[in-house]
Amino acid sequence: MVGRSRLAIEGSCGRQLRAPRHLSDDAAMNDANTQPVRYMDRTRRYYEAQGFEKSYQWAQHDDVPFTALKRPLAESTVGLITTAALYDRVESDPRSVASNATAEPPPRLYADDLAWDKRATHMEDLNSYCPIDRLQELAAAGRIGRLAERFHCVPTEYSQRRTIEEDAPEILKRCQADGVDVALLVPL
């Protein structure tokens, strides 16, 4: 944080992001454009509307330890994981982990089949949910060692069992094959 402002944040590239000057911190926090998307409440309502007997149970893992980096970030290989897909899938498509080269990022990724607030956000800015260009800039500036040669798309799965038993081990296997030291998960 910079100063006492809750809205001034120094990004990893050293740029400061601030609320518009005409708004005080309190006014900016109450501005309609800065209100958080209540996705947990929306998910609960969605499950109730679908007729599920009990509300969605959010995963909680109290036993996951913090792991310090083995080398400085400036010497580390950074892996990128997104919840977007490489193709325009439909809800009934089987979901699986996918990977793509970071050297030539696709012009866009897809997530229209997922439940997210499509009025409050969009997928036009690839770097907002798959920041390949920004990570390559950080590597060129020496802030990270390098970006892994592939990025990975993990399916947004409503089955915690499948996520834990299938998708997470597959992502781990691919990150290890890529020599990833630290992974950045950017969910949509």
C-alpha positions in Angstrom: 0.0 0.0 0.0 1.1 3.5 -0.6 0.4 6.0 2.1 -2.9 5.5 3.9 -4.9 5.1 0.8 -6.5 1.7 0.4 -7.0 2.4 -3.3 -3.4 3.2 -4.2 -1.6 0.0 -5.1 1.9 -0.2 -6.5 1.9 -2.9 -9.2 4.7 -5.3 -9.9 5.9 -3.0 -12.7 6.2 -0.1 -10.3 3.1 1.8 -11.6 0.6 3.2 -9.1 -3.1 2.6 -9.6 -5.3 5.2 -7.9 -8.9 6.1 -7.7 -9.9 9.1 -9.8 -8.7 12.4 -8.1 -12.2 13.7 -7.8 -13.2 10.9 -5.5 -12.1 10.5 -2.0 -11.1 7.0 -0.9 -14.5 6.5 0.9 -16.4 7.9 -2.1 -14.4 5.6 -4.5 -15.1 2.6 -2.3 -18.8 3.4 -2.6 -18.8 4.1 -6.3 -20.7 1.5 -8.3 -17.7 0.7 -10.5 -15.6 -0.3 -7.5 -18.1 -2.6 -5.8 -17.0 -6.3 -5.6 -18.9 -8.9 -7.6 -20.7 -11.0 -5.0 -19.8 -14.2 -6.8 -20.2 -16.4 -3.7 -23.7 -15.2 -3.1 -24.5 -15.5 -6.8 -23.2 -19.1 -6.8 -25.4 -20.0 -3.9 -28.4 -18.5 -5.5 -27.6 -20.3 -8.8 -27.4 -23.7 -7.0 -30.6 -23.0 -5.2 -32.3 -22.1 -8.5 -31.1 -25.3 -10.0 -32.9 -27.3 -7.3 -29.8 -28.6 -5.4 -30.7 -29.8 -1.9 -27.8 -28.1 -0.3 -25.7 -25.0 -1.1 -22.4 -25.3 -2.8 -19.6 -26.1 -0.4 -16.5 -24.0 -0.9 -13.2 -25.9 -0.6 -11.2 -25.2 2.4 -7.7 -26.6 3.0 -6.4 -25.7 6.4 -3.5 -28.2 6.2 -1.8 -26.7 3.1 1.6 -25.4 4.2 3.2 -22.2 2.9 6.2 -23.1 0.8 9.0 -20.5 0.4 10.6 -20.1 -3.0 13.8 -22.1 -3.5 15.4 -19.2 -5.4 14.7 -15.5 -5.8 11.8 -14.6 -8.1 14.3 -12.9 -10.4 15.8 -16.3 -11.0 12.6 -18.4 -11.1 10.6 -19.8 -13.9 7.0 -18.6 -13.6 4.2 -20.8 -14.8 0.8 -19.3 -15.8 -2.5 -21.1 -15.2 -5.8 -19.7 -16.2 -9.4 -21.0 -16.0 -10.2 -19.9 -19.5 -10.3 -22.4 -22.4 -8.4 -22.6 -25.7 -11.7 -23.1 -27.6 -15.3 -21.9 -27.5 -16.7 -24.8 -25.5 -20.3 -25.4 -24.5 -21.5 -26.4 -21.0 -21.9 -30.1 -22.0 -18.3 -30.4 -23.4 -16.0 -32.7 -21.3 -13.5 -30.6 -19.5 -9.8 -31.4 -19.3 -6.5 -29.6 -18.7 -5.0 -28.0 -21.8 -1.7 -26.3 -22.6 -0.5 -23.8 -25.2 2.9 -22.2 -26.0 3.6 -18.8 -24.4 5.8 -17.8 -27.4 2.8 -17.2 -29.6 -0.2 -16.5 -27.3 -3.6 -17.1 -28.9 -5.5 -13.9 -29.8 -8.2 -14.8 -27.3 -9.4 -17.5 -24.8 -12.9 -18.5 -24.0 -15.1 -18.8 -20.9 -18.6 -18.0 -22.1 -19.8 -21.3 -20.8 -18.9 -20.3 -17.2 -21.0 -18.4 -14.7 -19.4 -15.0 -14.2 -20.7 -11.5 -14.3 -20.6 -10.7 -18.0 -22.1 -7.3 -17.4 -19.4 -6.2 -15.0 -16.4 -7.6 -16.9 -15.4 -8.9 -20.3 -12.8 -11.1 -22.0 -11.5 -8.5 -24.5 -8.2 -7.9 -22.7 -6.3 -11.2 -22.8 -3.7 -9.9 -20.4 -6.2 -9.3 -17.7 -6.8 -13.1 -17.3 -3.8 -14.6 -19.1 -1.0 -12.0 -18.6 1.5 -13.6 -21.0 2.7 -10.2 -22.4 3.0 -8.7 -18.9 5.0 -11.7 -17.6 7.3 -11.5 -20.6 7.9 -7.8 -19.9 8.7 -8.7 -16.3 11.2 -11.3 -17.5 12.8 -8.8 -19.9 13.1 -6.4 -17.0 14.7 -9.0 -14.7 11.9 -9.0 -12.2 11.2 -12.8 -12.9 13.7 -15.3 -14.3 11.6 -16.4 -17.2 8.1 -17.3 -18.3 7.6 -21.1 -18.8 7.3 -22.2 -22.4 3.7 -23.2 -21.9 0.7 -21.8 -20.1 -2.0 -24.1 -18.8 -5.8 -24.0 -18.9 -7.4 -25.7 -16.0 -11.1 -26.5 -16.3 -13.5 -24.8 -13.9 -14.9 -27.9 -12.4 -17.7 -27.9 -9.9 -16.5 -31.3 -8.6 -13.9 -30.8 -5.8 -13.1 -34.5 -6.1 -12.2 -34.3 -9.8 -10.3 -31.1 -9.2 -8.2 -32.7 -6.4 -7.8 -36.1 -7.9 -7.5 -35.4 -11.6 -7.0 -31.8 -12.7 -4.6 -30.6 -9.9 -2.2 -33.5 -10.3 -2.2 -33.0 -14.1 -1.4 -29.3 -13.7 1.4 -30.2 -11.3 2.8 -32.8 -13.7 2.9 -30.2 -16.5 4.4 -27.5 -14.4 7.1 -29.9 -13.2 7.8 -30.9 -16.8 8.1 -27.2 -17.7 10.6 -26.6 -14.8 8.2 -24.2 -13.1 9.4 -22.8 -9.7 6.3 -20.7 -9.0 2.9 -20.7 -10.6 0.5 -17.8 -11.1 -3.2 -18.9 -11.1 -5.4 -16.3 -12.7 -9.0 -17.5 -12.3 -11.8 -15.9 -14.4 
